[in-house]
Amino acid sequence: MGKTPKLIQFIAITIAIFALGVGSTQTFWLDAQAAEEASPGANAKPQAMPVDVMVIQEQPTRVWKNFSGRLTAVDFVEIRPQTTGLITDVRFEDGQFVNKGDILYVIDPRPFKAAVEIAKAELITARNRSVLADKAYERTKDLIKTKVISQQIYDESFSEKLIADSTVKSAEAQLAQAEIKLSYAYVKAPVSGRVSRAEITKGNLVSEGSNAPLLTTIVSSKNIYADFEVDEKTYLEHIRGDMSKKNADYKTPVELRLQSDTLVYHGKIHAFDNRIDPASGTIRARAIFDNPEGQLLPGMFARVKLGSAREKNLILVSERAIGTDQNRKFVYVVDSENKTTYREVQLGDSIDGDRIISSGLATGDKVIIRGLMRIRPGMTVNPQVINKTVSGIAKS
């Protein structure tokens, strides 16, 4: 009987502890539920990442290719003496611009003037003899009709007339030759352009012939050529269409810049060679440029840009939108459910920070153009469409 109160006391304490634990658990659950109701966004889905996309559209584009070239003169002339004599005058300054026909050198003209005078006198003599022979022949024609003279005398008169006429022609040719030699005494510029320095000065004796010395040189400056090599692919894509017509006027635009110079010169294709060099796979090309101020000099190194003859409808994508996966190039495209899709593409030429897409994209595709490092296939994104402008990328 003494143990009964203790047992009852133990049972009462156990029931009290159990009730306390249940109450604490219920209180914790209610507090958690209240906290969850107080913050409804705690378990909400994460927001889609905003990305800039460009809607693909074909646009008319002229494709340009870059080449290295050298400038050459349209006209380059080496001035050499065409007669023998003493130089009596030099009528130009080193580096001077001269016009066609200007006198550059004078070779002592006195012997040639004397030869001209002799040839003129001989011509006068020959003409006088020809007049006399004509009169004699006219008389024999009348006399032969009446049989006053023999046929032999008539034939001799006719022969003398022919000889006199030939002598006149010979004298005229000798006079022309003497005048030509006299003109050689005045060495003239055959083309307009900039003259080099005087290689031989006044007082020196010069002679004509295969070993004639160089007096000076002239290069034309009104126009200038740029010579460069074009690869076969570019020739086929850019030029071949213009070659279909005989004597085609090339519509291929050409731009030229000098080394470390921002000034752009605009020209046109002058000619192409008649064959592809099998060793290099290139064809020689020549463009012509206006050079009225003479700033372009033969021998200069030039950067030449060759444009396609016609604009083509092409797909262009910013370089920043293109990723590299080993040896493959790809872009991310946003589908109709705003999820990203990996798309492999084939690239063409580069144009002002854009790349031509040869295959892999079509009109209407939405291409992500920024932040490729944060994008993974299948991500849900919030696309922001932008417009591509000439100066870059601007928000629409």
C-alpha positions as CSV (number, residue, x, y, z in Angstrom):
1,M,0.0,0.0,0.0
2,G,2.9,2.4,0.5
3,K,4.0,2.2,-3.1
4,T,0.7,3.2,-4.7
5,P,1.0,6.9,-4.1
6,K,4.5,7.0,-5.7
7,L,3.3,5.1,-8.8
8,I,0.4,7.4,-9.2
9,Q,2.8,10.4,-8.9
10,F,5.1,8.9,-11.6
11,I,2.3,8.4,-14.0
12,A,1.1,11.9,-13.5
13,I,4.5,13.4,-14.2
14,T,4.9,11.3,-17.4
15,I,1.5,12.4,-18.7
16,A,2.4,16.1,-18.0
17,I,5.7,15.8,-19.9
18,F,4.0,14.2,-22.9
19,A,1.4,16.9,-23.0
20,L,4.1,19.6,-22.9
21,G,5.9,18.0,-25.8
22,V,2.8,17.8,-28.0
23,G,2.0,21.4,-27.3
24,S,5.5,22.6,-28.2
25,T,5.4,20.6,-31.5
26,Q,2.0,22.1,-32.4
27,T,3.2,25.5,-31.5
28,F,6.3,25.1,-33.8
29,W,4.2,23.9,-36.7
30,L,1.8,26.8,-36.3
31,D,4.7,29.2,-36.2
32,A,6.2,27.7,-39.4
33,Q,2.9,27.8,-41.2
34,A,2.4,31.4,-40.2
35,A,5.9,32.3,-41.4
36,E,5.2,30.6,-44.7
37,E,2.0,32.5,-45.1
38,A,3.7,35.7,-44.2
39,S,6.3,35.3,-47.0
40,P,4.4,33.9,-50.1
41,G,7.4,34.4,-52.5
42,A,9.8,32.3,-50.6
43,N,9.1,29.1,-52.6
44,A,8.2,31.0,-55.9
45,K,10.0,30.0,-59.2
46,P,13.1,32.2,-60.1
47,Q,12.5,34.9,-62.7
48,A,13.7,34.3,-66.3
49,M,17.1,36.0,-67.1
50,P,16.7,39.0,-69.4
51,V,18.8,38.7,-72.6
52,D,19.3,40.9,-75.7
53,V,18.2,39.2,-78.9
54,M,18.3,40.2,-82.6
55,V,15.7,39.0,-85.0
56,I,17.4,37.7,-88.1
57,Q,16.7,39.5,-91.4
58,E,18.4,39.2,-94.7
59,Q,19.9,42.6,-95.7
60,P,21.5,43.8,-98.9
61,T,25.2,43.8,-98.3
62,R,28.4,44.5,-100.3
63,V,31.2,42.2,-99.4
64,W,34.7,43.6,-99.3
65,K,38.1,41.9,-99.5
66,N,41.4,43.3,-98.4
67,F,44.6,43.0,-100.4
68,S,48.1,44.4,-100.3
69,G,49.5,46.2,-103.4
70,R,52.0,48.6,-104.9
71,L,51.4,51.8,-106.8
72,T,52.7,52.1,-110.3
73,A,52.7,55.0,-112.7
74,V,50.2,55.0,-115.6
75,D,53.0,56.6,-117.8
76,F,56.7,56.2,-117.0
77,V,59.2,57.5,-119.6
78,E,62.9,57.4,-119.7
79,I,64.3,60.4,-121.6
80,R,67.3,59.6,-123.7
81,P,69.0,61.6,-126.6
82,Q,68.0,60.7,-130.1
83,T,70.9,62.6,-131.7
84,T,74.5,63.4,-131.0
85,G,75.7,66.7,-129.8
86,L,76.7,69.0,-126.9
87,I,74.0,69.9,-124.3
88,T,73.7,73.6,-124.4
89,D,70.7,74.1,-122.0
90,V,68.7,72.3,-119.3
91,R,65.2,73.9,-119.0
92,F,63.7,72.2,-115.9
93,E,64.3,72.0,-112.2
94,D,64.6,68.7,-110.3
95,G,61.1,67.4,-109.4
96,Q,59.3,70.0,-111.5
97,F,55.9,69.3,-113.0
98,V,56.1,69.5,-116.8
99,N,53.5,69.4,-119.5
100,K,53.6,67.4,-122.6
101,G,55.7,69.2,-125.2
102,D,57.8,71.2,-122.8
103,I,61.4,71.5,-123.8
104,L,63.7,69.7,-121.2
105,Y,67.1,69.7,-122.9
106,V,68.6,71.5,-125.8
107,I,71.4,69.8,-127.8
108,D,73.4,72.2,-129.9
109,P,71.0,72.8,-132.8
110,R,73.3,74.7,-135.2
111,P,74.5,71.7,-137.2
112,F,71.0,70.5,-137.6
113,K,69.8,74.0,-138.7
114,A,72.5,74.1,-141.3
115,A,71.5,70.6,-142.6
116,V,67.9,71.9,-142.9
117,E,69.0,74.9,-144.9
118,I,71.0,72.6,-147.2
119,A,68.0,70.3,-147.7
120,K,65.8,73.3,-148.5
121,A,68.2,74.5,-151.2
122,E,68.5,71.0,-152.7
123,L,64.7,70.8,-152.8
124,I,64.5,74.2,-154.7
125,T,67.1,72.9,-157.2
126,A,65.2,69.7,-157.7
127,R,61.9,71.5,-158.3
128,N,63.5,73.8,-160.8
129,R,64.9,70.9,-162.7
130,S,61.5,69.2,-162.6
131,V,59.9,72.3,-164.1
132,L,62.5,72.3,-166.9
133,A,62.0,68.6,-167.6
134,D,58.2,69.1,-167.7
135,K,58.5,71.8,-170.3
136,A,60.9,69.7,-172.4
137,Y,58.6,66.8,-172.3
138,E,55.6,68.9,-173.4
139,R,57.5,70.1,-176.5
140,T,58.5,66.5,-177.4
141,K,54.9,65.4,-177.2
142,D,53.9,68.0,-179.8
143,L,56.9,67.2,-182.1
144,I,56.5,63.4,-182.0
145,K,52.9,63.9,-183.4
146,T,54.3,65.5,-186.6
147,K,57.3,63.1,-186.8
148,V,59.8,65.9,-186.4
149,I,61.7,64.1,-183.8
150,S,62.5,60.4,-183.3
151,Q,60.8,58.1,-180.9
152,Q,64.1,57.8,-179.0
153,I,64.3,61.6,-178.3
154,Y,60.7,61.5,-177.0
155,D,61.5,58.5,-174.7
156,E,64.6,60.2,-173.3
157,S,62.5,63.4,-172.6
158,F,59.9,61.4,-170.8
159,S,62.5,59.6,-168.8
160,E,64.2,62.9,-167.7
161,K,60.8,64.1,-166.5
162,L,60.3,61.0,-164.4
163,I,63.8,61.4,-162.9
164,A,63.2,65.0,-162.1
165,D,60.0,64.2,-160.3
166,S,61.8,61.5,-158.3
167,T,64.5,63.9,-157.5
168,V,62.0,66.3,-156.0
169,K,60.5,63.6,-153.8
170,S,63.9,62.6,-152.7
171,A,64.8,66.2,-151.8
172,E,61.5,66.6,-149.9
173,A,62.3,63.4,-147.9
174,Q,65.8,64.7,-147.1
175,L,64.4,68.0,-145.9
176,A,61.9,66.2,-143.7
177,Q,64.7,64.0,-142.3
178,A,66.8,67.1,-141.5
179,E,63.9,68.8,-139.8
180,I,63.3,65.6,-137.7
181,K,67.0,65.6,-136.6
182,L,66.6,69.3,-135.8
183,S,63.6,68.5,-133.6
184,Y,65.7,65.9,-131.8
185,A,68.0,68.7,-130.7
186,Y,65.1,70.0,-128.5
187,V,64.4,67.1,-126.1
188,K,60.7,67.5,-125.2
189,A,58.5,65.9,-122.6
190,P,56.4,63.1,-124.3
191,V,53.8,63.1,-121.4
192,S,52.7,65.4,-118.7
193,G,54.0,64.5,-115.2
194,R,56.7,65.0,-112.6
195,V,60.2,65.0,-113.9
196,S,63.1,63.5,-112.0
197,R,66.5,65.1,-111.6
198,A,68.8,66.0,-114.4
199,E,71.2,63.0,-114.8
200,I,73.4,64.8,-117.3
201,T,74.0,68.6,-117.1
202,K,74.9,71.4,-119.5
203,G,78.2,71.1,-121.4
204,N,78.2,67.3,-121.7
205,L,78.4,65.5,-125.0
206,V,75.7,62.9,-125.6
207,S,75.2,60.5,-128.4
208,E,72.3,58.6,-129.8
209,G,72.0,54.8,-130.2
210,S,71.4,51.7,-128.1
211,N,73.9,53.0,-125.5
212,A,72.4,56.4,-125.3
213,P,72.7,57.8,-121.7
214,L,69.6,58.5,-119.5
215,L,68.9,62.2,-119.3
216,T,66.0,62.1,-116.8
217,T,62.6,60.3,-116.2
218,I,59.0,61.4,-116.1
219,V,56.1,59.8,-114.3
220,S,52.5,60.9,-115.0
221,S,50.6,62.1,-111.9
222,K,47.0,62.6,-113.2
223,N,46.2,59.0,-112.6
224,I,48.0,56.1,-110.9
225,Y,47.7,52.3,-110.9
226,A,47.5,50.0,-107.9
227,D,48.7,46.5,-108.7
228,F,47.7,43.6,-106.4
229,E,47.0,39.8,-106.5
230,V,43.4,38.5,-106.1
231,D,42.8,34.9,-105.0
232,E,40.8,32.6,-107.3
233,K,37.8,32.4,-105.0
234,T,37.3,36.2,-104.8
235,Y,37.8,36.4,-108.5
236,L,35.0,33.9,-109.1
237,E,32.6,35.4,-106.6
238,H,33.2,39.1,-107.3
239,I,34.5,39.5,-110.9
240,R,33.5,36.7,-113.1
241,G,30.0,38.1,-113.7
242,D,31.5,41.3,-115.2
243,M,33.6,39.3,-117.5
244,S,30.7,37.8,-119.4
245,K,30.4,40.8,-121.6
246,K,32.9,41.8,-124.2
247,N,35.0,44.8,-123.2
248,A,33.0,44.9,-119.9
249,D,33.1,48.0,-117.8
250,Y,33.9,46.7,-114.4
251,K,31.4,47.7,-111.7
252,T,33.6,46.4,-108.9
253,P,34.3,49.3,-106.5
254,V,37.8,49.7,-105.2
255,E,39.1,51.6,-102.2
256,L,42.8,52.4,-101.4
257,R,44.5,53.5,-98.2
258,L,48.2,54.2,-97.8
259,Q,50.2,52.7,-94.9
260,S,49.3,54.5,-91.6
261,D,46.9,56.8,-93.4
262,T,43.1,57.2,-92.9
263,L,42.5,59.0,-96.1
264,V,40.5,56.8,-98.5
265,Y,40.9,57.0,-102.3
266,H,38.1,55.6,-104.5
267,G,38.8,54.1,-107.9
268,K,37.8,51.3,-110.2
269,I,39.2,48.1,-111.7
270,H,41.3,48.8,-114.8
271,A,42.1,45.3,-115.9
272,F,42.8,41.7,-114.9
273,D,45.4,39.4,-116.2
274,N,44.5,36.7,-118.7
275,R,45.3,33.7,-116.5
276,I,45.5,32.3,-112.9
277,D,49.0,31.7,-111.6
278,P,48.9,28.0,-110.8
279,A,51.8,28.4,-108.3
280,S,50.0,31.0,-106.1
281,G,46.3,30.5,-107.1
282,T,46.0,34.2,-107.8
283,I,45.4,36.5,-110.7
284,R,47.1,39.9,-111.2
285,A,44.7,42.8,-110.9
286,R,45.1,46.5,-111.6
287,A,43.0,49.3,-110.3
288,I,43.2,53.0,-111.4
289,F,42.8,56.0,-109.2
290,D,42.6,59.7,-109.8
291,N,45.7,61.6,-108.5
292,P,45.2,65.2,-109.4
293,E,47.4,66.6,-106.6
294,G,50.1,64.0,-107.0
295,Q,49.9,62.7,-103.5
296,L,50.1,59.1,-104.6
297,L,53.6,58.2,-105.8
298,P,54.8,55.1,-107.7
299,G,56.3,52.5,-105.5
300,M,54.1,53.2,-102.4
301,F,52.7,50.3,-100.5
302,A,48.9,50.4,-100.5
303,R,46.0,48.6,-98.8
304,V,43.4,47.8,-101.4
305,K,39.8,46.9,-100.6
306,L,37.9,45.2,-103.4
307,G,34.1,45.2,-103.2
308,S,31.6,42.8,-104.8
309,A,30.1,44.1,-108.0
310,R,26.6,43.8,-106.7
311,E,24.9,43.8,-103.3
312,K,23.7,40.4,-102.1
313,N,21.0,39.5,-99.5
314,L,22.9,38.1,-96.6
315,I,22.4,37.2,-92.9
316,L,24.8,39.1,-90.6
317,V,25.3,38.4,-86.9
318,S,27.4,40.3,-84.4
319,E,30.8,38.6,-83.6
320,R,29.7,38.7,-79.9
321,A,26.8,36.4,-80.6
322,I,29.1,33.6,-81.9
323,G,30.6,31.0,-79.6
324,T,33.3,28.4,-80.1
325,D,32.8,24.7,-79.3
326,Q,36.1,23.1,-80.1
327,N,36.3,23.5,-83.9
328,R,32.6,24.4,-84.3
329,K,30.9,27.7,-84.2
330,F,27.4,28.2,-82.6
331,V,24.8,30.7,-81.5
332,Y,21.9,30.5,-79.0
333,V,18.5,30.9,-80.5
334,V,15.4,31.7,-78.4
335,D,12.4,29.5,-79.4
336,S,8.6,30.3,-79.2
337,E,8.6,29.2,-75.5
338,N,11.5,31.6,-74.6
339,K,13.9,28.7,-74.1
340,T,17.4,28.7,-75.5
341,T,18.5,26.4,-78.2
342,Y,22.1,25.5,-79.3
343,R,22.5,26.2,-83.0
344,E,25.6,25.3,-85.0
345,V,26.4,27.8,-87.8
346,Q,28.8,28.1,-90.7
347,L,30.6,31.4,-91.0
348,G,31.5,33.6,-93.9
349,D,33.5,36.8,-94.2
350,S,33.8,39.4,-91.5
351,I,32.2,42.8,-92.2
352,D,32.6,45.7,-89.7
353,G,32.3,43.5,-86.6
354,D,29.7,41.2,-88.0
355,R,30.0,37.8,-89.6
356,I,28.2,36.5,-92.6
357,I,26.2,33.3,-91.7
358,S,26.4,30.9,-94.6
359,S,24.1,28.3,-93.0
360,G,22.4,27.5,-89.7
361,L,20.1,30.5,-89.3
362,A,17.0,31.6,-91.1
363,T,14.9,34.8,-91.3
364,G,12.9,35.3,-88.2
365,D,15.3,33.4,-85.8
366,K,16.0,35.2,-82.5
367,V,19.7,35.1,-81.7
368,I,21.1,36.1,-78.3
369,I,23.8,38.6,-78.9
370,R,25.2,39.1,-75.4
371,G,26.2,37.1,-72.4
372,L,26.9,33.7,-73.9
373,M,28.9,32.6,-70.9
374,R,25.7,32.6,-68.7
375,I,23.5,30.8,-71.2
376,R,22.9,27.1,-71.3
377,P,20.7,25.1,-73.6
378,G,17.1,24.8,-72.4
379,M,17.2,27.9,-70.2
380,T,14.1,30.0,-69.9
381,V,15.0,33.6,-70.7
382,N,13.2,37.0,-71.1
383,P,14.2,38.2,-74.6
384,Q,14.6,41.9,-75.3
385,V,14.5,42.5,-79.0
386,I,17.0,45.1,-80.3
387,N,17.6,46.8,-83.6
388,K,20.9,46.7,-85.5
389,T,22.1,50.1,-86.7
390,V,25.0,51.3,-88.8
391,S,26.8,52.6,-85.8
392,G,26.3,49.5,-83.7
393,I,23.6,48.0,-81.6
394,A,20.8,50.1,-80.1
395,K,17.7,49.4,-78.1
396,S,14.5,49.3,-80.1
